[in-house]
């Protein structure tokens, strides 16, 4: 390495509590001819600063925490001869032997980045979380800016003049990703070189060392990408407007901007979380409502908004249901049935994880059906990771988008794909209901194909059988679709006869029966804890049961929820007589189920939303917005109030837009049908 070049390189090393390694890191750098070394102590509680000074480095102090803040401090008051800045870590994890390779590239490049993924040793040492974070961030950069980075590692060499052009703004963990994105926007010459990577020799990782640290770092990095992409889009506004209407662009922009604002506020235990969450959701909702007036929409923009808005929320702190998902998958892989043991069971005490205390209803055994449990088990066998579970839910969610687009087109499908409740519930909150929605939607579409298929008896019956099997999958994921299978059996009986209908019903029950085999042994088959308060009593935001309880208080007592099976059964009989097809029956049945259900959570409305795409139902549009009133409940808990129950006024705000919008849509549909009938009669 030319000595003249080495004299023009300044090394910047942010440290916090790395006294055991910083001395050797500084000495190693000196052995390669680098003598201008700045160590920035970012709030260490050990002797990191004195060890760095002892090794011969200049030590600066930055009291404000943050990786980017420390790096920024290290760049202050540079002398004129400095032409290059080398960034590395102080924990001994960087492959400093590759400095010579970096220097060899300084003639042709402005930014040289160490690529840990390119070496087997580096790839092996990186944690699964680091691999996933790298993949997610680099994929988003590829989608947004068209350049395929491989790594976001901190070990990098950048020309001083290039860094000054970038004008770094981030002061946290988004420092490296901002540098790489801005380098693309400025057309800097970029090179990635294979480097090794070593296990930390000292200190504790501020990113992958703790669950909280991982969430914070991931959130910051994705926020940085989202904010930079918005700026990138705004800069490209004239070009984008050539292919997009301004309404489509602004609607999508508000959805993604709202997702960025929502991202940090998923932990509703914090007092400030829900108000900030509502603010971000309101921006998303404005974008969603603004999109209702679209006359055309390109496929690229549809998918770009749908995917980015979801990906942005994957690092969001999840709802508390997901900890139960992780736990129940985890203990299955240890040989225990979640139906037999509640999370607080003494038999499982030795297996409690760091997140065990976050599980809701610790004294209640599993309430999710067997196929769902097998899904949890499969994911937990890979890794009991929130991100992995969320990805599985989002993939099912995007598959629903794809099915709807194939049948109804891009414009109608934004009711589901750009819906803030859908986006938050699966990508942000981490609720598994997308697994339930996917086979349910697929079943309705395949049965619709049978209705429109002009073919022989056997071909039409084949579509019904496939639909029955898909409905069976949805039943084995959530019990609520069981009555829908009954209606499909009625269709089969009318068209093909009773024997074929009975076979179809048995086929629909098959996924649940097969899934239950592993959980029903030794004469025990307790797949639902009927004696638990959650199943027999749990109330919070229900509609009709609330008002019935005001007139008949005893219905609010424990073990009274079964009473609402009667109006549901009456509703089923009425709909079975009235409905023209499976999709219509499913939509109306879910409406009746929701208004009569004594147990309601905001994400339950996601079951109905895809069935509003064909009808463009106003009630479904409105509940997509008013359902966020539900989050008054966790806000109340954060304030210290233990009252988990919406007031009458609050539930009216939540429910009335839905009910009146639904009834208005039905009235409009009936009026249209009457007009068509009258026109036919006049022509006749």
N, C-alpha and C positions, 0 to 999 in steps of 0.2 A: 504494500500500500504506500503510495507517495506520501512522504512526511508532510509536504506542503498542504495536501488535501486534509490530512488528519488534524492539522492545526486550525483548519477552517470549520471543523465539526464541533458543535456543542452537544453534549449528552444531557438529556433531561430525564430525571428519575423521580417520579412521585413515590413516596413511601408512607406507610402508616404501620407502626409496630412490626418492623422487619429488621430489628437489631441483629438477629442471628445470621442474617445473610448479606446485608448491605455492604459490609466491609469487604467480603470476598467478591461481590459483584463489581465494586469500584476497582479493586485490584485487578480483576480480570480485564476490565476495560482498559486500564492503564497498560497491561501487558500487550495489548493490541495497538498501542501507540496513541490512545485517546486520553488526553490530559485535561481537557476543558470539560469538567463534569459538574453538573449542578444536581444536588439532591434536595428535593422539596419535601420537608416534613409536614405532613397534612394531619397534624393532631395526634402524633404518636404518644403513647403512654410508657414506652420503654426507652432504651438508649439508642434508637435509630440514628438520631442526629449526631450524637457524639461518636458513634462508630463510623459514620460516613465521613465526618471531619477528620477522624483519626486516620482514615484510609487516604486522605488527601483531596476529598471533594469539597467544593463550595456548598455550604448548607444554607438554604433559605427556609423560612417558616411561613406556612399558609394556614391560618386558623379556621378559615371557612372550609368545611368538608366538601369533597367532590373531586373526582379524578381530573375532570377538565379544569377545575379551579386551580388545582395544584400545577397542572401543565402550563396554564396561563401565567401563573406566578413565575414559573421557570423561564418564561420567554421575555420577561421584563428587562429593560436596560441592557440589551445585547450590544456587544462591541462591534465595530465596523467590520472586522475581519471574518466574523462568523457568516458562512454561506450555507451551511447545512445544519439541520437539527436531527439528532438521533433520539428517539424515544424508546425506552425499555423499562422493564419492571425491576423492582429491587428485591424480589423474592427468590432469585436464582433460577427462574423457570425458562428464561430466554436463552437461545442458542447463540451466544455471543461470538462463537468461532466463525460465524457466517458474516461477520462485519466486513471482511475482505471482499466477499462476493458483492455486498452492498456497494462498497466503494467502487468496484469495477463497473457498476452500472450508472455512475453519476454523470458520465458524459452524455448518455442518451436518454435519461429519464429524470423526471422531477420528483416523483414519489415512488419509493421502493418499499414494499410491504413484505414482511415475513409470512409465508404461507405454511402454517403448521399442518394443514390437512395433506400437504404434498409429500410428507415423509411418514413411513409406517410408524416410526417411534413417536412422532408428534401426534399422529392420529390416535395412537393407543393411549397416550397419557391424558388426552382431553376427555373430560367427563361427558356422559350422554347429554347433559343439559347444555354444555358448551357446543357440542355438535349440533344439537337442535337449534340453538340460538343463532349459530353461524348460518345454518341452512336457511332458516326463516328470514333472517335479515338480508342475506345475499340474494335470496330469491326475490324478495320485495324490491331490492335495488335493481335487479335484472328486469323485473316487470316495469318498474317506473322509469328507469334511465337507460335500459338496453345494454348494460355492461355486466358481464358475469364475473364478479369477484368470487374468490374462494374462501377468504378468511378476513376476520376483523381484528386480528391479533394486534397487540400494542407495540410489538417490535417493528419499527419502521424508521426510514430515513427520508426526510423531505427537504427540498430546497427552500431556503429562507424566503426568497422572493415569491415562491409559490404559496408559502404559508401566509405571507402578508396579503396576497391576492385573495386567498380564501376568507380571511377576516373571521376567524373562528368565533362563534357565539356561545356554543354549549359549554357549560361549566360542570357537567356531571359525567355519567357513563356514556353519554351520547357523543363524546369528543371524537372517538375514532371513526364512528360511522359518519358524522358530519364531515370530517376531513375527506373521507373517501367519496362521498356523494358530491361535495363541492368541487373536488378535483375533476370529476367527470363533467360537471357543468362548465368548468373553466377550460376544458380540453387540455388538461395537463397530461404529460406523458407518464404513464403508470406502468409499473412492473411488479409482479409478485414472484418472490424467490422461495424455493423450498427451504425450510428451516426446521431444526429439531425443536422439541419442547419437553421440558422436564417437570417432574412433580415438584411442587413447591417445597423449598428447603427450609422455609421459615415463614412466620406470620400466618394469617388466616385470610382466605379469599373474601373480598368484600362483595363478590358477585355470587360465586357458586358455593361459598362456605356455609350459607344458611338459607333456609326457605324464604325468609323475608328479603334477604339480600338479592336472591335470584329474581324474585318478583319485582323488586324495585329497579334492578338493572334492566331486566327485560322490558318493563314498562317504559323506562326512560329511553331506551334504544328505539323502541317502536314509535314512541311519541316523536322522537327526533326525525325518524324516517317520514312519519305522517306529516309533520310540520314542513319539512323540506319539500315533500312531494306537492303539498298545497302551493308553496311558493313557486315550485317548478311549473305547476299547471298555470298559475297566474301569469308567469313569465311567458308561457306558450299560448296565452289566451287567444291571440289573433289566429294562430294556426288551428287551434282546437275548434274555434267557431266555424271554420270552414266545413267541418264534418259533424258538428253538434249544434243543435239549437241551444240558445242561451238558457232556456228553461231546463233542458236535460242536464246541461253542464252545472248550473247552479244548484239544482236539486241534488245531484250526486256529490257535489262539493260540500253542501251542508251536511249530508249524511256522514261523509268521511271526517269532516271537521268536528261534528258532534261526537263521533266515535273517539276521536283524539281527546276531546274534553271529558268524556265519560270514563276513559281508561283508568285514571288514577283513583277512582272513587268507588271501587267495588266492595271495600271492607265496610259494611254498614254499621259495624260496632263503633266507628268513629263518628262523633257528633256532626262534623262538617261534611261527612260523606254523602248522605242522601240529598241535601240541598244542591251540592255541586253535581251530583248524579242527575238530578232533575234538570239542571241547567243544560248539561250536555245532551240529555234526551230531548229537551225542547228544541234544540238546534237540529237534531236528527229528525224530529217530528215535522219541523218546518220544511225540511228537504223532502220528506215523504209526502206531505200534503201538496207541496208545490209540484211534485211529479204527477199528481192526479190529472193535471191539465195538459199533459204531453200528448201530441198528435203523432209523433214518430220517435223511434229510439233505435240506435245502432246496437248490434249484438256485442261489439267490443266494449262499449261504454256500460251496457247493462252488466256484463260479467265483471268488468273492472271495479265498478262500485260495489257489486255484491260481494266480491272476494276481498277487496281491500277493507271494507267496513267490518267484515268478520275477522280477518287476520289481525287487525288493529286491536280487537278486544280479546284475543286469545290470552295475552299475558295479564288481563284484568283479574283482580282478586275475585274468586268465584263466590257463588251463593253457598250456603252451608250444606246443601244436599250432597254436594260432590264428595265431601269427606266421608259420608256413608258409602257412596259408590266405591271409593278407594278401599275402604275398610272391608266391605263385604267381598270384594274381589280378592283382597289380600288374604283374608282368613280362609277362603275356599282353597287357596293354594297351599295353606298349612294343614288342610284336611278337615276343616270345620265347616258345618253348614250354618249360614247366617240365619236360617229359619229356626235353628235350635238354640242359638246363643245370641243374646243381646250384646251390644258392644261393651257393656260394663260387667259382663259375666266373669265370675272369678276364674273360670277355666281359661280365659283369654288374657288375663292380666299381664302375663309375662310377654305378650306379643304387642303390647301397646306402643304405638309409634309417636313421633314428635307431634303429629297433628291429631292424635286420638281425641284430645279434649275438645276439638272443633266439631266433632260429630254431633248432629242433633238427635234428640230423643235417645239418649244413651241406654235407657232401660227398655227399649222396644226392639224386638228382633225384626228381621227383614220383612218389608211390605211389598217389595218389587217381585213380579212374576219370574218363573224359572229361567226363561230364555234371556231376560235382562241380566239375571245373576250370572249366567254363563258368559255373557258379553263382558261383564265386569271382571270375571275371573280371567278371561283371555287377555284383556288389557293389563290387568295387574300382574299377570305372568311375565309380560314384557317389562313393565315398570309401573308401580303404583304412583303415577305422575299425573298431576292436574292437567298439564299441557297435553299429554297423550290422550287422556279421556276427552278433553275438549275437542281435540282434533277429530276424534272418532265421531263426536256429535255434530261437528261442523261439516264433515264429509257427508254424513247422511242428510243434513240440511241442504247442502249444495246439490245433492242428488235430487231432492224434491224440487229445487229450482229448475234443474235440467228437465225433469218430467213435465213440469208446468209449461216451460218454454216450448217443448216439443208439441204440446197439445194446444196451447193458447197463444203462443207468441210472446215476444219480449215485452210489449207494451202492457198487456194485461197482467203479466207475471210479476211486475214490480210491486203489486199489492202484497206479495209474499217476499220476494227477494230483497226489496228495499224497505221492508217493514221494520221499524226500530224495535218492536217487541220481539220479533223473530231473531233479529241480529243480536240483541242483548241476551235473550233467554238461552241460546245455545252457545254462542261464542264467548259472551261475557259471563253470564251466570253459571254456565256449565251444567244445564239441565239436560237430561238424556231424552226428553220427549221427542226429539227429532227421529230417534230410532222407531218410535211408535208411529209418527206421522208418515214416514217414508213408505212402509208396506201398505198403510191404509190408503194413501193417495194412489199408489201403484195398482192396488186392487180395484179401485173405482175406475181407473183409466182402462184397465184390461177388460173389465166387465162392460164398459161403454163400447169398447171395440167389438165385443160380442153382439151388442145391440145393433151396431151398424154393419155387421158382417153378413153379407148375403151369401150364405154357404149352406152346406148340409148340416143336419142335426148334430153329428159328431163333432164338427168343427166349432159350432156354437157352444156346445156343452164343454168342450175343452177349455174355452176361455173362462167359463164359469168355474171350472175346477182350479185353474191357475189363480183366479181371483179369490177363491175360497182358501187356497193354501196361503196366499199373501195375507188375507184377513186373519188366518190362524197365527201367522207370525206376529201380527200386531197385537192379537189377544195375548200371546205368550210374552209380550213386552209390557203391555198395559191391559188390564181386564176390561176396560171400558168399551172396547169394540166388539164384545161378545154379542150384544143385541143386533149389531149390524150383520153378523154372520147369520143370525136367525132370519133377517129379511132376505138375505141372499138365498137361503134355503127355500123361502117362500117363492122367490122368483123361479127357482129351479123346479119346484113342485108345479107351478102354473104352466111352465113351458115344456117340461120334460117328464113329469110324473113323480110320484112319491118315492119310489126306490132310488131314483137318481138324486132326489133332494136329500134323502137320508145319507147316501154315500158322500155327497158334497159336504154335509154338516160334519160327518165323521172326519173327513179330510181336513176340514177347518180346525178341528180340535186336536189334530195330530201334533202340530208343533208344541202345544202346551203340554200334552201328555208325554211326548218324548223328552222335553226339557225337564219335566218333573221327576223322571225316573231316578235321576241321581240324588234327588232330595227326599224321596219317599221310600224309606227303608225301615225295616223292623216294626211295621205296623203304624209308623208315625208319618203323617203327611200334612203338617201344619204349615201351609204355604201362605196363609194370611193370619197375622196375630189378631183375631177378632176381638179378643178381650182387652186390647190396648186402647188407651184413650185416643190415640191418633186416629184409629180406624173407626171407633164407636162414637167419638164425641167431637174431635178437633174442629173448631169453628174459628173463622177469622173475617172473611169477606163475602160470605154467602149472600144471596139475594132473597129469593122467596122464603127459604127457611127462617131468615131473620125476622121477617114481618109476621110469619106464622107464630114464631116464638113470642112476639109482642102480644099476640092475642091469646096464645095458648102456651104459657111459660113452661109447662112440663115437657114440651117437645125439645127444649134446649138442654134437658138433662142427659146424663150419660146413657148410652145404649138406645138412643132414640133415632139415630140417623137412618136405621132401616125403614122407618116410616115412609121415607121419600122414594122407596122402591115402587110404591103404589102409583103415584102420579107418573113416574117414569114408565111403568108398564102400560098405563092408559095412553100416554103419549106415543108409545111404540105401536099400539094397536091402531091409533088414529093415523099415524104416519104410514104404517104398512098399507092401509087402505088408500091413502091420499097420494103417496110418492110415486112418481113415474119411473124412476130409475134409482140405481144404488147411490150415485153421487148426491142426488137430491135428498134421498132418505138420510144419508150420512150427515149432511149439513144440518138438516132439521133436527135429527136425533141429537147431535152434539149441542145444538142450541137449547133444546129441552133439558138435556143432561146438565148443562152448565147453570141454567137459571134455577133448577131444582136441587142441585148438589149442595149438601151442607158443608162440604170441604172445598174451598176454592183458593187457588194461588194464581198470581198474575200469568204465569207461563202456561196455565191450563188453556188459555184462550188461543195459544199457538195451534192447538189441535184443529181448530175451526178455520183458521185463516186461509189455508190453501184451497178450501172449498168456496171461498168468496171470490176466487179469481175468475171463474166462469160467470158467476152471477154479478160480479162487481157490487157486492152487497154493501150498502152504506153502514149498516150496523157493525160489520166486521171492520170496516175502515175506522170507525169511531172507537171501537173497543181497543184497537191497536194503540190508541193514544190515551184514552181514559183509564186503561188498566194500570198505568203507572201510579195512580192514586194509591194502589195497594202498598207501595213502599213507605207510606206513612207508618206502617206497622214496625219495620225495623228502625225507622227514625225515632219512634216513640221509645223503643227499647234503649237506643243509644242515649237518649235524654234521661234515662233512669226510670221510666214508667213501665210497669210490668203488664200493662193492659193490651193484650194482643187481640184487639177486636176493633174493627172500624165502627165509627159512629154511624147513625142513620144518615146524616147529611153526607158523610164521606162516601158511603156505599151508594147513595143516590147519584153522586157525581160520577162514580165508577160505572154503574149499571145502566142508568137511564139512556145515555147516548146509544148504547148497544141495543137495548130493547126497542126503543122508538125507531132507531135506524133500521133495525131488522123488520119491524112491522111496516115501516114506510116502504121498504124494498119489496115486501110481499104484496102490499096494496098496489104498488106501481106495476109489478109483474102481472097481477090479476087484471088490472085495467088494460094492459097491453094485450093480454090474451082475449079479453072481451072485445076489444077493437078488431083484432084479427078475425075472431069468430063472426062478428057483425059484418065485416067486409066480405067474408066468404059467403054468408047468407045472401047479401045483396047481389053478389056476382052470380050466385046460384039462381 
